Amino acid sequence: MIRVVIVEDEKPILELMKVLIGRNPHYSIIGAFNNPQEALISMPELKPDLAFLDVEMPKMNGLELAQRINDIMEQTKIIFTTAYKEYALDAFKVYAFDYILKPVTPAAIERITSRLLKLEQVTEPTVIKTRQSVIRCFGGLEVRNPEGALVRWPTKKTEELFAYFLCNPGQDINKWYLADMLWTDMLEDRASHNLHNTIYRLKKLLKEQEIGMDILKTNDGYMLVTLGSMYDLLEFQLSEITSLEGIQDMTRAERVLSLYRGSLLDRKDYLWKTQLEENYRKQYTSLVCLMAQRDMREEAWSKAELKLDTYLTLYPLNEEMHQMLMVVYAKSGKKERIAKHYTNFKALYLRELGVEPPEEMSASVAAYLN
């Protein structure tokens, strides 16, 4: 029996939820609240397996409540109920198990139940799996099943569709948008038919390869649900480190930095990824700057040098990073490296861009050496 708590500030909806969930033989409702703060106080005593949380509540919304429940009740799975599709990605940020669009229906409750029961079957002691699938989006697309074998795609469109879903987890994506994106010059009916077949292939592949994700059919399209699985791009999306003050957990920040191993879906010629690729490159650049500046402030010169060297391996023409690296050399007593580094950079700059490096850069190098 699955122990359930419901939190919904509108009493008519709360009563409806109690009826819909109570009719399901797999659930036992152990708490129903219209005040999120009262619900939070009761959590340690109730110890629910599942919490249905309304997103739009006064004083403390469902996302905030979920975060606080996660802090004290790791075993409680969160299901959000909301009237707004745009909350889907926010739900994934607090590691929600799933979410339901209002009005809540018996079919939606049954879908959640089916997922929970399948998960229980998978996690029974006799069939526990010690390995998980591995997905990488930075530096290229790589998908490996729990046995470590590289997943082979039945068609290039199947691979591209999965790549697009990975870039947009938890988002309800219109089927006509997907059809037009993948088969731009094809007639509508034919493109729709191809999309249907490709979705079928993708779902079948995810199941056969035990990737630990699924594609759900929505009213207007499809959605990738990660089912608790994590991959580099999703973890990078959830980091939200934008300032030095935002770096509270250095181990976590270092982990996020290590996720970026090259441009998003590198060597894939997907037209739709261009802006995303640039956005993540800028995000990575900003994070390297923040972390290197922190290292330099703490005089951790070797750490700063390693971060900057790693960055320049990926993007060797970034002038700002070269300047920062030479500052590290100067302040750490390695001035002898500055001249050699600048000589190599100047040769690369001439070869790739056909011009000399900016005068300001050569002037700063001269100042360091003098």
Secondary structure, 3 states (H helix, E strand, C coil): CEEEEEECCCHHHHHHHHHHHHCCCCEEEEEEECCHHHHHHHHHHHCCCEEEEECCCCCCCHHHHHHHHHHHCCCCEEEEEECCHHHHHHHHHCCCCEEEECCCCHHHHHHHHHHHHHHHHHCCHHHCCCCCCEEECECCCEEECCCCCECCCCCHHHHHHHHHHHHCCCCCEEHHHHHHHHCCCCCHHHHHHHHHHHHHHHHHHHHHCCCCCEEEECCCEEEEECCCCCCHHHHHHHHCCCCHHHCCCHHHHHHHHHHCCCCECCCCCCHHHHHHHHHHHHHHHHHHHHHHHHHHHCCCHHHHHHHHHHHHHHCCCCHHHHHHHHHHHHHCCCCHHHHHHHHHHHHHHHHHHCCCCCHHHHHHHHHHHC
